[in-house]
Amino acid sequence: MPFLTAALYKFVELPDYAALQAPLLAACEAHGIKGTLLLASEGINGTIAGLPDNIYAVLAYLRSDPRLVALEHKESWASAMPFYRMKVRLKKEIVALGVPDVHPALMAGQYVKPDDWNELIEQPGMVLVDTRNDYEVSIGTFAGAVNPATSSFSELPGWVEREMQSGGMLAEVDGVKPRVAMFCTGGIRCEKSTAFLKSKGFDQVYHLQGGILKYLETVLEAQSRWQGQCFVFDERVSVGHGLVEGELELCRSCRDPLLGAAKASPLYERGVSCPSCHSRTTDAQKAGYRQRQKQVDLAEARKQAHIGNKQETAHSAVKQK
């Protein structure tokens, strides 16, 4: 399996992040790296893949910036290149919570190492919250975890507020807020979500250091409390214990994983729809997806890459949304 995948993030002040975009993209392309990296004033986030020596060269380039010298990454292997192109994007946030004045670098919860996670989440009264989106939770989560049923990370603060105010699992009991343990894929969403809880007065907030990926890499399956697969945002779709690639496929319309008998459903059409998204797209959209799938099929028949254009580098025209 020749392709090394590196998932990385770091919350750090990068006021000059826009100026970092072009040289970082050039460094990645010079080493044949593909994937997506996000830059914002609050730090860097993303996943990249390539030949091992080239990945390590790009990581060394990033760590040559004194502000990123302590940048950590998580490794896994892919049997085929899991990305189509290289993108370096400018963002307001490296993970969008949409709540101002939440600073994970200063106020995140307490890190818990994977080897200590089982003991923590089995403690009486601990509220275990999966901070990922509903389609991610649908293919795997920790036993006993609460699913907030969000479709985007920015919906999590609203769920927290409702649970606090409606007597839910995050409500105070006799003036005391509950202890909360949170987890996500690689750790980045947990840093923001625990920082948000601390801004709401929760004192005992914990999160899984390195996220689910580090847990699956570190903890033996026989001792694991993880059930199912872990969704990843690339062409591998999911990984399991030992970070072994899963066998799930994506719906190319909504990008949700295809579960169970989804492909046998009359609502499934390759590249066009699945039972999850069929009712959410118009006939015109489906027609467009069919044309796209036709081009993909033709490219596959010719053994050509349908997707893979380089990122445009007209940086002077880039505007942050």
Steps between C-alpha positions, in 0.01 A plus 500: 500500500717787375303808603550652842218717633571767761219668693612815678377811678621759745328794663755782493491871420573547128417864420688468168320181395401637157866553412572136585260361240704528178834367632327213681311399187823518299682280753225237490482494121879481469489176701198350323280533808121503476233586756357809665654742749308783663666818627339755731611753754438233767726234345527218245296186434486232233597163359757430231625185326798399290815291498647478852820699437298775332251519786784532750656774287179704508462444874859621547417806290203580723702450818770735372258777603578555873129527572442150362807327636284298742249403228383142553364267235337157481602247237309232314546315173292489184512242221424773243539878502202612712480853355456639150686829529687732736317796654611760753203709604458816707226487763360705787533191721692177447192323635179701485316527831365847431537626859727801557748520786554124528876450504607133521867592535415665833189328638459144364406216731735248658677260264455130569740254340346207307636250753310682778178564305315179592545560871374858468183430300399212728491726807150547649329824400730572206312638198667370183427715193584422138563843344494375141218526248214253485621325182838438666343362817280270290792270412670486839540656844598417858265283701267719705579823316236768448430598140392868475364420150661801334551540127786748548737590782353850523174343628671364812480822708123507449472141619709582808278800582182291467637224721600754765167682503254214459619281784694276265822314560705823518271667751616590850404271787489674839701787348775274366568450132575144386839364402526471122732298273499587129660337198531546124697358206841657552459727802445841341123525547541388862740784574240751388201326654667462840613862485139596430379297801756667723373838381159383625632425847577129474808437712556128447523450125720239333583403145673209329854603406562423135135413447348173388781443252764496772282275716454248217874509433599462866241287681480128428167387357450257788502792746322749276168668580467612138221345296495505119708707259638854514403728212792683336477786252675344204457218251567232763158595649565321829762325712482248781725373775864530406387766248430227246294628205131419515279382215234771500419708193374858471193634330655739247202733529483567875839351602335295776614139550280235341370282782346155501285432196513859372636393161210257457244775557301632200603847622867423438659600171878497470633854514148646513313416821459267798215441747644774721505780241253398227222725632735795560606557138297624206453325166727763344774428755469127441531559126821693562635221719423247225704703253786520749485125563503437125825694472646311797408166340656604169820609676517170689454305178791691349703456822519877538450721807174691474578723799842642574549852371751706689378773730487837331758731650361845426561585864441870456138418415442273798247637747418345833133423543 
